[in-house]
Amino acid sequence: MNRRVVIVGGGYGGTLVAKSLDAEADVTVIDPREAFYNASASLRALTRPDWAHNAVFPLENLLDHGKVIHDRAVSVDPEGVTLASGERVEADYIVLATGSGYTYPAKPRETSTSIAQQMEDLRATHQELARAGRVLILGAGPVGLELAGEIKDVWPDKQVIMVDRAVELLPGFLPEVVGELHRQLDELGIQVRLGAGLKALPTIGSGQAGRFVVTTDHGEEIVADIWFQAFGVRIATGYLTDGKLLTLTGRGTIPVTDRLNVQGYEHVYAIGDIIAHADPKMASYAMVQAEVVVKNLRAQLAGDRPGAVHTPASERRILLPLGTRTGVGQLPAAGGIAAATPEMVYQRKGADLFTARFATRFGGGRSLQIESGRAS
Ligand SMILES: Cc1cc2nc3c(=O)[nH]c(=O)nc-3n(C[C@H](O)[C@H](O)[C@H](O)COP(=O)(O)OP(=O)(O)OC[C@H]3O[C@@H](n4cnc5c(N)ncnc54)[C@H](O)[C@@H]3O)c2cc1C
């Protein structure tokens, strides 16, 4: 009988492990969502609702042999997983890959688990955004910057102002990348206030249209018609706080070994945003880690010693499109890292925001068929 590999979380890392081992093990993926959500595409999904279906890939299309359980893990112990429904899923091997949440619309609302609801949320917020002339974005990290770029791509005449307490954009990246980013933001007419916070948040909810005034702690008044929160990653490890498997770090992350085992267990692994690791919290690193876990699990399934180790990334990479026409990036190059040209950013990410890559993982073809404007 095939060994049972239970993967908690069907995101970037979890779906890669599941797909890779589908033919060799009895694979089960647990995730409350109906579909894998490609967060890289979420901001364009907001500004172009007719394109939004490209961000979602039904989990039902992932596996030929294994199964998907649409439920939330509420506890994990060395023998298996307990679900919110009370159901128990016993496991020979467990992979924890529950990632992180981020304020909607950068990631779906936690309660919006169906594709139809996610598309409905985006349509509703799009309508709010469409009627707002002035947009305030709180947070000028990659998420806020991509949101600003996508908005300007669709509505060049909207006023977009970003506010961030940080004193520089993309700290730690090459000066020429940061310089080019400032140049492109100026060209697009995106205003950035750095080293500035707000005295109080807008009185109206994030993503809802309605005129408001806020004051920065430098005393500047900003009038806008809608605002978005673009900060605040929430590590999704609440189901481990009962301590039945491990003790989380002070940051709520999972201590792992260099083979990506949860410390103390050779049959339990953890990958992606949830691990206590020097890798940046990015999908690209979650997928590199997933490949290490696949190698180790393959060895164990074959009765061999697992030998693949993961070393933290030494270079910092990024692809940051500002809409479909421009963007900045930094990629590994001979002898280190180098700035990417806007054409490279477009070709590698900006054109389709990785849709083609995930279409392959989820059985090829389009991510989701849309009929009469409804997700199906
Ligand atoms: C707007 C935006 C753009 C981004 N763009 C990029 C990019 O271009 N490149 C890049 O490398 N990174 C990007 N990132 C970061 C990237 O999205 C994260 O690093 C990535 O999602 C982490 O992947 P993961 O596999 O750890 O988990 P996730 O992809 O977060 O998936 C976790 C899954 O676990 C599920 N889950 C959570 N809790 C439970 C539970 N208790 N039980 C069962 N299932 C659960 C969730 O529903 C989810 O499906 C972006 C992030 C945002 C917000």
The ligand as an ORCA input file, in Angstrom:
! r2SCAN-3c Opt
* xyz 0 1
  C       0.175     40.794     -3.840
  C       1.310     39.825     -3.636
  C       2.186     39.585     -4.684
  C       3.229     38.679     -4.518
  N       4.073     38.475     -5.575
  C       5.105     37.617     -5.437
  C       5.978     37.359     -6.535
  O       5.828     37.934     -7.607
  N       6.985     36.481     -6.353
  C       7.179     35.834     -5.172
  O       8.121     35.037     -5.074
  N       6.376     36.040     -4.098
  C       5.339     36.919     -4.212
  N       4.495     37.146     -3.146
  C       4.705     36.409     -1.882
  C       4.021     35.046     -1.971
  O       2.646     35.203     -2.265
  C       4.177     34.238     -0.681
  O       5.518     34.191     -0.313
  C       3.642     32.837     -0.932
  O       2.239     32.882     -1.048
  C       4.041     31.838      0.147
  O       3.740     30.571     -0.357
  P       3.422     29.343      0.621
  O       3.526     28.126     -0.239
  O       4.246     29.419      1.844
  O       1.901     29.537      1.078
  P       0.646     30.269      0.412
  O       0.826     30.451     -1.037
  O       0.351     31.447      1.277
  O      -0.503     29.174      0.589
  C      -0.921     28.726      1.827
  C      -2.204     27.936      1.667
  O      -2.496     27.344      2.920
  C      -3.874     27.450      3.167
  N      -4.075     27.417      4.616
  C      -3.825     28.394      5.524
  N      -4.146     27.982      6.752
  C      -4.590     26.705      6.634
  C      -5.065     25.726      7.557
  N      -5.143     25.968      8.882
  N      -5.438     24.511      7.083
  C      -5.362     24.232      5.756
  N      -4.919     25.129      4.843
  C      -4.540     26.343      5.280
  C      -4.290     28.757      2.511
  O      -5.691     28.738      2.192
  C      -3.403     28.784      1.275
  O      -4.048     28.238      0.150
  C       3.421     38.031     -3.281
  C       2.534     38.266     -2.222
  C       1.475     39.153     -2.387
  C       0.526     39.393     -1.245
*
